[in-house]
Amino acid sequence: MKKIFKTLIIIGSIIALVGVFEAVINIIPPEKVVEHNVFIKDKNASRPMLAAHRGGSLNNPENTLKAFKAAVNNYGNDIIESDIWLTKDEKIVFSHDKSIDRMSDVKLFDNTKEEHLISDYTLDELQNFNMGYGFKNKNNEYPYKDLVSVDQVDRKDVLKANDLQILEVEQLFNEYYVSKPDLLFIVEIKNGGEKGYKAANVLDDLLTNKYPNYKNNVVVGTFHDEIAKDLKANHPTILRGASTGEARDFVLTQMFGVNIFNKADFVCLQIPTSYNLKGIKFTLDKKTFINRAHRRNIAVQYWTINDANEMKHLAKLGCDCIMTDDPELFNEVFK
């Protein structure tokens, strides 16, 4: 009996020590990543920030100037969200895909290839294609499919006038640099390896030398570990979003209540509401994640939310930003 009692005391002591340990590490104020983070919404704001995903791909041809203009000028978009790729002549342009096949009319010119890669064309060559060609609106119509013909002499001029050419990053910065100095940007570098390093250099050069007032308005992310390391090592003044590995570590340390050991140095945590790993579903739309991130001055942004009830739910949790393909719906929810 004494042996059992002694064992129970030892087990109880261990449990108590673990409890005290967790309490202590969660009481200690964590170190802030940055003193002021513009991606954290104002406490008095009536809604989360709106980030029209790819400019709002359900409302307008994605990643075009037409889409971004509508998002900013018509829907009150707070954050431009998109992906960037490097062209053959080392310009950076907005596109979700590495090729232009899904959205453009490139196959009317050349149907001999499966994919027409952005990296195989110069910016000038890319601007010849209609980036609204593949857009289908909510009425299942293709409003820009017949905007220009293949052999049309003024083809480029018509596409430019309708804001349906492929969009260079510098062009968008220039569009709003004076009129919207507080506009924010979420940019993902999609190239890996040497092209990804070059894309990071081009972006940093643009922000440092041409658009310095946007330097702290742009957060850069990537799914490539080598590009994430390059951003940290060679572009320390660029604000970073969490890489896949960094987001995973943040989530896991929060789940186990040991987030004090997490050395996150990113300013934005961009996550879905849930994540499946080897058949196990992790729910990420939790107030505890948001609160813990805010203690570090890290903004929490959820993607890609196209459901009204889900938008309301995330807003109640106190998230900073909702990325959506449907800014029109977002406005209806929060009007």
C-alpha positions as CSV (number, residue, x, y, z in Angstrom):
1,M,0.0,0.0,0.0
2,K,2.8,2.4,0.9
3,K,4.5,1.6,-2.4
4,I,1.3,2.4,-4.4
5,F,0.8,5.6,-2.4
6,K,4.5,6.6,-3.0
7,T,4.0,6.0,-6.8
8,L,0.8,8.1,-6.8
9,I,2.7,11.0,-5.1
10,I,5.5,10.8,-7.7
11,I,3.0,10.7,-10.6
12,G,1.0,13.6,-9.1
13,S,4.2,15.6,-8.6
14,I,5.2,15.1,-12.2
15,I,1.8,16.2,-13.4
16,A,1.9,19.3,-11.1
17,L,5.4,20.2,-12.3
18,V,4.3,19.9,-16.0
19,G,1.3,22.1,-15.2
20,V,3.5,24.7,-13.4
21,F,6.0,24.6,-16.3
22,E,3.3,25.2,-18.9
23,A,1.7,27.9,-16.8
24,V,5.0,29.7,-16.4
25,I,6.1,29.5,-20.1
26,N,2.7,30.9,-21.1
27,I,2.8,33.7,-18.6
28,I,6.2,35.0,-19.8
29,P,5.6,37.7,-22.4
30,P,6.9,36.5,-25.8
31,E,9.3,38.6,-27.8
32,K,7.6,40.7,-30.5
33,V,8.7,40.0,-34.1
34,V,8.2,43.6,-35.0
35,E,7.2,46.6,-32.9
36,H,4.5,47.8,-35.4
37,N,2.9,45.4,-37.9
38,V,0.7,47.1,-40.5
39,F,-0.9,43.7,-41.4
40,I,-2.6,43.5,-38.0
41,K,-6.0,45.0,-38.3
42,D,-7.0,48.0,-36.1
43,K,-8.7,47.0,-32.9
44,N,-11.6,49.3,-33.7
45,A,-12.1,48.0,-37.2
46,S,-15.6,46.6,-37.9
47,R,-14.3,43.8,-40.1
48,P,-11.0,41.9,-41.0
49,M,-8.9,43.2,-43.8
50,L,-10.0,42.2,-47.3
51,A,-7.4,40.5,-49.5
52,A,-8.9,39.8,-52.9
53,H,-7.2,36.5,-53.9
54,R,-5.5,37.1,-57.3
55,G,-7.6,40.3,-57.5
56,G,-10.9,38.4,-57.0
57,S,-10.9,35.6,-59.5
58,L,-14.6,35.0,-59.3
59,N,-15.4,38.7,-60.2
60,N,-12.7,39.5,-62.8
61,P,-9.9,37.9,-64.9
62,E,-7.4,36.9,-62.2
63,N,-4.1,38.8,-61.8
64,T,-5.0,41.5,-64.3
65,L,-5.0,45.2,-63.8
66,K,-8.7,45.0,-64.4
67,A,-9.1,42.7,-61.4
68,F,-6.9,44.7,-59.1
69,K,-8.5,48.0,-60.0
70,A,-12.0,46.6,-59.3
71,A,-10.8,45.1,-56.0
72,V,-9.2,48.4,-54.8
73,N,-11.6,51.0,-56.4
74,N,-14.9,49.1,-56.2
75,Y,-14.6,46.6,-53.3
76,G,-12.5,48.5,-50.9
77,N,-9.7,46.0,-51.0
78,D,-7.0,46.4,-48.2
79,I,-4.4,44.0,-49.5
80,I,-3.3,43.0,-53.0
81,E,-2.7,39.2,-52.9
82,S,-1.0,37.3,-55.7
83,D,1.9,35.2,-56.9
84,I,4.9,36.3,-59.0
85,W,7.0,34.7,-61.7
86,L,10.2,35.7,-63.5
87,T,10.0,36.3,-67.3
88,K,12.7,35.4,-69.8
89,D,14.0,39.0,-69.7
90,E,14.0,38.9,-65.9
91,K,10.9,41.0,-65.2
92,I,8.4,39.9,-62.5
93,V,4.8,39.4,-63.4
94,F,1.6,38.3,-61.6
95,S,0.4,34.8,-62.3
96,H,-0.8,31.9,-60.2
97,D,0.4,29.3,-62.8
98,K,3.8,28.9,-64.2
99,S,2.2,28.9,-67.7
100,I,-0.3,31.2,-69.4
101,D,-2.4,28.4,-70.9
102,R,-5.4,28.4,-68.5
103,M,-6.2,32.1,-68.6
104,S,-4.9,33.3,-72.0
105,D,-5.5,32.7,-75.7
106,V,-1.9,31.5,-76.3
107,K,-2.9,28.2,-77.9
108,L,-4.6,30.1,-80.7
109,F,-1.1,31.1,-81.7
110,D,0.7,27.9,-80.9
111,N,-1.0,24.6,-80.1
112,T,2.0,22.5,-80.5
113,K,2.9,22.6,-76.8
114,E,1.2,21.4,-73.7
115,E,2.4,24.3,-71.7
116,H,3.5,27.8,-72.6
117,L,5.8,28.8,-69.7
118,I,6.2,32.4,-68.5
119,S,9.9,31.9,-68.3
120,D,10.0,31.2,-72.0
121,Y,8.7,34.6,-73.0
122,T,9.8,38.2,-72.6
123,L,7.4,40.7,-71.0
124,D,6.8,42.3,-74.4
125,E,5.9,38.9,-75.9
126,L,3.6,38.0,-73.0
127,Q,1.7,41.3,-73.4
128,N,0.5,40.1,-76.8
129,F,-1.9,37.5,-75.1
130,N,-5.4,38.1,-73.9
131,M,-5.3,37.3,-70.1
132,G,-9.1,37.6,-69.9
133,Y,-9.7,34.9,-72.5
134,G,-10.2,32.0,-70.0
135,F,-12.3,34.0,-67.5
136,K,-15.8,32.7,-66.8
137,N,-18.1,34.9,-64.8
138,K,-20.8,33.9,-62.3
139,N,-23.3,33.6,-65.2
140,N,-21.0,31.1,-66.9
141,E,-20.2,33.5,-69.6
142,Y,-16.8,34.3,-71.2
143,P,-17.1,38.1,-71.6
144,Y,-13.6,38.8,-72.9
145,K,-13.1,35.7,-75.1
146,D,-13.8,37.6,-78.3
147,L,-12.3,40.9,-77.3
148,V,-9.5,40.6,-79.9
149,S,-8.8,38.4,-82.9
150,V,-5.5,36.6,-83.5
151,D,-4.5,38.7,-86.5
152,Q,-5.8,42.0,-85.2
153,V,-3.3,44.8,-85.9
154,D,-4.1,46.9,-82.8
155,R,-4.3,43.8,-80.6
156,K,-1.9,45.0,-77.9
157,D,-3.5,48.4,-77.7
158,V,-6.9,47.0,-77.2
159,L,-5.7,44.6,-74.5
160,K,-3.8,47.4,-72.7
161,A,-6.9,49.7,-72.9
162,N,-9.0,47.0,-71.3
163,D,-6.3,46.2,-68.6
164,L,-6.2,42.6,-69.8
165,Q,-2.5,42.2,-70.6
166,I,-0.2,40.2,-68.3
167,L,0.6,42.5,-65.4
168,E,4.1,43.5,-64.4
169,V,4.6,44.0,-60.6
170,E,6.2,47.4,-61.2
171,Q,3.1,48.5,-63.2
172,L,0.8,47.8,-60.3
173,F,3.1,49.5,-57.8
174,N,3.2,52.5,-60.1
175,E,-0.6,52.5,-60.4
176,Y,-1.2,53.1,-56.7
177,Y,2.0,54.4,-55.2
178,V,0.8,58.0,-55.0
179,S,-2.9,57.5,-54.7
180,K,-2.9,54.6,-52.3
181,P,0.2,54.9,-50.1
182,D,-1.4,52.6,-47.4
183,L,-2.2,49.8,-49.8
184,L,-0.7,46.5,-48.6
185,F,0.6,43.5,-50.7
186,I,1.0,39.8,-50.1
187,V,3.3,38.4,-52.7
188,E,4.4,34.8,-53.1
189,I,7.6,34.0,-55.1
190,K,6.6,30.9,-57.2
191,N,10.0,30.3,-58.9
192,G,12.4,28.0,-57.1
193,G,16.2,27.8,-57.4
194,E,18.1,30.4,-59.4
195,K,15.0,32.0,-60.9
196,G,13.5,32.4,-57.4
197,Y,16.7,34.1,-56.2
198,K,16.6,36.5,-59.2
199,A,12.9,37.2,-58.6
200,A,13.7,38.1,-55.0
201,N,16.5,40.4,-56.1
202,V,14.2,42.2,-58.7
203,L,11.5,42.7,-56.1
204,D,13.9,44.0,-53.4
205,D,15.5,46.3,-56.0
206,L,12.1,47.7,-57.0
207,L,11.1,48.3,-53.4
208,T,14.4,49.8,-52.3
209,N,15.2,52.0,-55.2
210,K,11.8,52.9,-56.9
211,Y,9.1,52.4,-54.4
212,P,10.7,52.8,-50.9
213,N,7.4,53.9,-49.2
214,Y,6.0,50.5,-50.1
215,K,8.9,48.6,-48.5
216,N,7.0,48.0,-45.2
217,N,3.7,47.4,-47.1
218,V,4.8,44.2,-48.8
219,V,5.1,40.8,-47.2
220,V,6.8,38.1,-49.2
221,G,6.2,34.4,-49.0
222,T,7.3,31.2,-50.7
223,F,6.8,27.4,-50.7
224,H,10.4,26.9,-51.5
225,D,12.7,26.3,-48.5
226,E,15.8,27.6,-50.4
227,I,14.0,30.9,-51.3
228,A,12.8,31.3,-47.7
229,K,16.4,30.9,-46.5
230,D,17.6,33.3,-49.2
231,L,15.1,36.0,-48.2
232,K,16.3,35.7,-44.6
233,A,20.0,35.8,-45.4
234,N,20.1,38.3,-48.4
235,H,17.0,40.4,-48.0
236,P,16.7,41.1,-44.3
237,T,14.7,44.3,-44.8
238,I,11.9,42.5,-46.7
239,L,9.0,41.5,-44.5
240,R,8.3,37.8,-44.7
241,G,5.3,35.5,-44.4
242,A,5.7,32.1,-42.8
243,S,7.1,29.4,-45.0
244,T,5.3,26.0,-44.9
245,G,7.8,24.7,-42.3
246,E,7.6,27.8,-40.2
247,A,3.8,27.8,-40.2
248,R,3.8,24.1,-39.2
249,D,6.2,24.7,-36.3
250,F,4.2,27.6,-35.1
251,V,1.0,25.6,-35.1
252,L,2.5,22.5,-33.4
253,T,4.2,24.5,-30.6
254,Q,0.9,26.3,-30.0
255,M,-1.0,22.9,-29.9
256,F,1.4,21.6,-27.3
257,G,1.5,24.9,-25.3
258,V,5.2,25.4,-25.7
259,N,5.2,28.3,-28.1
260,I,7.8,30.1,-26.1
261,F,10.3,27.8,-27.8
262,N,9.2,28.9,-31.3
263,K,11.6,31.3,-32.8
264,A,9.3,32.7,-35.5
265,D,10.5,35.8,-37.2
266,F,7.8,36.2,-39.8
267,V,5.2,39.0,-39.7
268,C,2.3,37.1,-41.2
269,L,0.9,33.7,-40.6
270,Q,-1.1,32.7,-43.7
271,I,-3.1,29.5,-43.1
272,P,-6.2,27.6,-44.2
273,T,-8.9,26.9,-41.7
274,S,-7.9,23.2,-41.6
275,Y,-5.1,21.0,-42.8
276,N,-4.9,17.3,-43.5
277,L,-1.6,15.5,-42.7
278,K,-1.5,11.8,-43.5
279,G,-5.2,11.4,-42.8
280,I,-5.2,13.5,-39.7
281,K,-7.2,16.7,-39.8
282,F,-5.8,19.7,-37.9
283,T,-8.3,22.5,-37.2
284,L,-6.6,25.9,-37.5
285,D,-9.5,28.3,-37.1
286,K,-9.0,28.8,-33.4
287,K,-8.9,31.9,-31.3
288,T,-5.9,30.5,-29.4
289,F,-3.7,30.6,-32.5
290,I,-4.8,34.2,-33.2
291,N,-4.2,35.4,-29.7
292,R,-0.8,33.7,-29.5
293,A,0.3,35.2,-32.8
294,H,-0.9,38.7,-31.7
295,R,1.2,38.4,-28.6
296,R,4.2,38.2,-31.0
297,N,2.8,41.0,-33.2
298,I,2.2,38.4,-36.0
299,A,-0.8,38.9,-38.2
300,V,-3.1,35.9,-38.9
301,Q,-4.5,35.7,-42.4
302,Y,-6.9,32.9,-43.6
303,W,-7.1,31.6,-47.2
304,T,-9.0,31.0,-49.4
305,I,-12.5,31.8,-47.9
306,N,-15.4,31.9,-50.3
307,D,-18.2,31.0,-47.9
308,A,-20.3,33.7,-46.1
309,N,-20.7,31.8,-42.8
310,E,-17.0,31.0,-42.7
311,M,-16.1,34.7,-43.2
312,K,-18.4,35.6,-40.2
313,H,-16.9,32.9,-38.1
314,L,-13.3,34.0,-38.7
315,A,-14.2,37.6,-38.1
316,K,-15.6,36.7,-34.7
317,L,-12.4,34.9,-33.9
318,G,-10.5,38.2,-34.5
319,C,-8.4,37.2,-37.5
320,D,-6.6,40.1,-39.3
321,C,-7.4,39.2,-42.9
322,I,-9.6,37.1,-45.1
323,M,-8.3,36.2,-48.5
324,T,-11.2,35.5,-50.9
325,D,-11.8,34.9,-54.6
326,D,-15.1,36.8,-54.1
327,P,-14.6,40.3,-52.7
328,E,-18.2,41.1,-53.8
329,L,-19.5,38.4,-51.3
330,F,-17.1,39.8,-48.6
331,N,-18.7,43.2,-49.0
332,E,-22.2,41.7,-48.8
333,V,-21.3,39.9,-45.6
334,F,-19.7,42.9,-43.8
335,K,-21.8,45.8,-45.3
